[in-house]
Amino acid sequence: MSAPRSRVPTLVLLCAALACASDSDGDGIGGSTGSSGGAASTESTSGGADETSGAAGSTSGTASTTGASEATTDAADTSGTTGVVGEDLDMTPEDFVCVLDWELVRRFRITNLLGHLDEALAVAESPDGGVYPVGTVIQLIPGEAMVKRAVGWSPETNDWEFFSLATSADGTEILARGATRVVNQFGGNCFDCHSAAEPQWDLVCETDHGCAPLPIGPDLIEMLQNGDPRCP
């Protein structure tokens, strides 16, 4: 029988979100916390892409009933439905499940909720980079995520939507979401960090992608993933 996964205190998870603001030379995926970590709410305005229903999406998981429309969205986000082409993924809290259920590529977790997992994995594993397909969800730790929206949803962010999440045994709550103004609890702007990635990496940060290094190493990243309270 396998040993039980250790649970990591919430404070440790929040400290991981210091990545973008830290000047220390850490290991792991660079950026705000690479792809995930705790974040604070930004100012909210109604409408725009952040509250537009997607054409498709998963309803699996054991998330809380907190609706995505209750989450704080970008105050001055230019993303929206204008110019959107093809399928889309408008995430709900129920779509965010135990990160251990998703594929592990090096240190980050990845899935695709629109059926394009093979394509997403091909990009993630390519030494030359590439553009991730719509529906791709990437997380480094449970409290942050980046989600590939429809083509044209937010050209400035390569159509990525960034999320700040609160997780518990009851499920997931979306604290903040959007394109350019989602920040973590320590003031790190997700897009500002990820925009440092070299163009071929489609805003996904890793140690050699041009992003600022994380102040946490691979052991702590693994502990945070294994400590996801949504996992059985």
C-alpha positions in Angstrom: 0.0 0.0 0.0 1.4 3.4 -1.0 2.2 6.0 1.6 -0.3 8.8 2.1 0.5 12.1 0.4 1.6 14.8 2.7 -0.5 17.9 3.2 1.2 21.3 2.9 0.1 24.2 5.1 -1.8 26.9 3.3 0.9 29.4 4.4 3.5 27.5 2.4 1.3 27.6 -0.7 0.9 31.4 -0.4 4.6 31.9 0.1 5.1 30.1 -3.2 3.3 33.0 -4.9 6.2 35.3 -4.1 8.0 34.1 -7.2 7.6 37.1 -9.5 8.6 39.6 -6.9 11.6 37.6 -5.6 15.1 38.2 -6.8 16.4 34.9 -5.5 17.7 32.2 -7.9 15.2 29.4 -7.4 14.5 26.3 -9.5 11.4 25.3 -11.2 9.2 27.1 -13.7 9.6 30.9 -13.8 7.0 33.5 -13.8 4.4 34.5 -11.2 4.7 30.9 -10.0 5.2 29.4 -13.4 1.6 28.4 -13.9 0.0 28.5 -10.5 -0.1 29.9 -7.0 -2.2 32.1 -4.7 -3.5 35.4 -5.9 -5.5 38.4 -4.8 -8.7 39.7 -6.4 -8.5 42.7 -8.8 -11.2 45.3 -9.4 -14.3 44.0 -11.1 -16.3 45.0 -14.0 -19.2 43.1 -15.5 -19.2 41.8 -19.1 -16.3 41.0 -21.4 -14.7 37.7 -22.1 -14.3 36.9 -18.4 -18.0 36.4 -18.1 -18.8 35.0 -21.5 -19.9 31.5 -21.7 -17.6 29.2 -23.6 -18.7 26.9 -26.4 -17.5 23.9 -24.6 -16.0 22.8 -21.3 -15.8 20.0 -18.7 -18.3 19.7 -15.9 -16.3 17.0 -14.1 -14.8 17.4 -10.7 -15.8 17.9 -7.1 -15.6 21.7 -6.9 -17.6 24.0 -4.8 -20.8 25.6 -6.1 -19.2 29.0 -6.3 -20.0 30.3 -9.7 -17.4 31.8 -12.1 -19.5 34.9 -12.4 -18.8 35.6 -8.7 -15.0 35.8 -9.3 -13.3 39.1 -9.7 -12.3 39.9 -13.2 -9.9 42.3 -14.9 -10.9 46.0 -14.4 -9.4 47.1 -17.7 -9.1 43.9 -19.6 -9.3 44.2 -23.4 -10.3 40.6 -23.8 -13.8 39.9 -25.1 -16.0 38.2 -27.6 -15.1 40.5 -30.5 -12.9 38.7 -32.9 -13.2 35.3 -31.2 -13.0 32.4 -33.6 -14.0 28.7 -33.1 -14.3 26.7 -29.9 -13.7 28.2 -26.5 -13.3 27.1 -22.9 -14.9 29.3 -20.2 -13.8 27.6 -17.0 -16.1 27.0 -14.0 -14.9 26.1 -10.5 -16.0 22.5 -11.2 -13.5 22.3 -14.0 -10.6 22.7 -11.6 -9.9 19.4 -10.0 -7.0 17.6 -8.3 -3.9 18.5 -10.2 -2.6 15.0 -9.8 -5.3 13.8 -12.2 -3.6 15.7 -15.0 -0.5 14.8 -17.0 2.9 15.7 -15.6 5.4 17.3 -17.9 8.7 18.0 -16.2 7.3 19.9 -13.2 3.9 21.3 -14.4 0.5 19.7 -14.7 -1.4 19.9 -18.0 -4.7 18.9 -19.4 -7.0 19.9 -22.3 -10.7 19.9 -21.6 -11.7 20.2 -25.2 -10.2 16.9 -26.3 -6.9 18.2 -27.6 -4.6 16.6 -25.0 -2.3 14.9 -27.5 -1.7 18.2 -29.3 -1.1 20.0 -26.0 1.4 17.4 -24.8 3.2 17.6 -28.2 3.7 21.3 -27.7 4.7 20.9 -24.1 7.3 18.3 -24.9 8.7 20.0 -28.1 12.2 21.4 -27.8 11.1 24.1 -30.2 8.0 25.2 -28.4 4.8 25.9 -30.2 1.2 27.3 -29.7 -1.0 25.4 -27.3 -4.4 24.4 -28.5 -7.6 26.0 -27.2 -8.8 24.2 -24.0 -5.3 23.7 -22.5 -5.1 24.1 -18.8 -1.7 24.4 -17.1 -0.9 24.5 -13.4 2.3 24.4 -11.5 0.7 24.5 -8.0 -3.0 24.3 -7.1 -3.6 28.0 -6.4 -3.0 29.4 -9.9 -3.8 28.4 -13.5 -3.5 29.5 -17.1 -6.2 28.5 -19.6 -6.0 28.8 -23.4 -9.2 30.5 -24.6 -10.6 30.9 -28.1 -8.5 32.4 -30.9 -8.9 36.2 -30.7 -10.1 36.2 -27.0 -7.0 38.2 -25.9 -4.3 38.7 -28.5 -2.1 40.5 -26.0 -1.9 37.4 -23.8 -1.8 34.9 -26.7 -5.4 34.1 -25.7 -4.4 32.9 -22.2 -6.6 33.6 -19.3 -5.0 33.6 -15.8 -6.6 32.4 -12.6 -6.2 32.9 -8.9 -7.8 30.0 -7.1 -8.6 29.0 -3.5 -8.7 25.2 -3.0 -10.1 23.1 -0.2 -11.4 19.6 0.3 -14.8 20.9 -0.8 -13.5 22.0 -4.2 -12.3 25.2 -5.9 -13.2 28.9 -5.7 -12.1 31.3 -8.4 -10.8 34.4 -6.7 -9.7 36.3 -9.8 -9.5 35.7 -13.5 -8.6 37.6 -16.6 -5.9 38.5 -19.1 -3.6 41.3 -18.1 -4.5 42.3 -14.5 -4.7 39.2 -12.4 -2.2 39.6 -9.5 -1.2 37.3 -6.6 -1.5 38.2 -2.9 2.0 39.7 -2.9 1.3 42.0 -5.9 2.9 39.9 -8.7 1.1 40.4 -12.0 0.7 37.0 -13.8 0.8 38.4 -17.3 3.8 40.7 -16.6 5.8 37.6 -15.4 4.7 35.3 -18.2 5.3 38.0 -20.9 9.0 37.6 -20.3 8.9 34.1 -21.9 10.6 34.0 -25.3 8.1 34.0 -28.2 8.4 30.3 -29.1 7.1 29.2 -25.7 3.6 30.8 -25.9 4.0 32.6 -22.6 4.6 29.4 -20.7 7.6 29.8 -18.3 10.2 27.3 -17.5 13.8 27.6 -16.3 15.2 28.2 -19.8 12.3 30.2 -21.3 13.4 33.7 -20.3 11.2 34.2 -17.3 12.3 35.2 -13.8 13.4 32.2 -11.7 11.2 30.9 -8.9 12.3 31.1 -5.3 11.1 27.5 -4.7 12.7 24.3 -5.9 11.3 21.2 -7.5 10.9 19.4 -4.1 8.6 22.1 -2.8 6.7 22.2 -6.1 6.1 18.4 -5.8 5.0 18.8 -2.2 2.5 21.5 -3.2 1.0 19.4 -5.9 0.9 16.3 -3.7 -0.8 18.5 -1.0 -3.7 19.5 -3.2 -6.6 19.3 -0.7 -9.0 18.3 -3.5 -7.1 15.0 -4.1 -8.5 11.9 -2.5 
